[in-house]
């Protein structure tokens, strides 16, 4: 159940909250729910 709830909340944040902060130390933070997301291009190269 935790895995499902995590997936739903991650999906909701990605689709509804459109105001991430600037990337710092390889991750973004959502201004609304404070969820941390990795910067995709930070691990490339």
BELNOR-V545700 format. One record per pair of residues at least 24 apart in sequence whose C-alpha atoms are under 7 Angstrom apart, sorted by sequence separation. I is the first residue (numbers start at 0). GAP is how many residues later the second one is. D is the distance in whole Angstrom. If there is no record, write none. Layout:
i	gap	d
I	GAP	D
I	GAP	D
This chain:
none
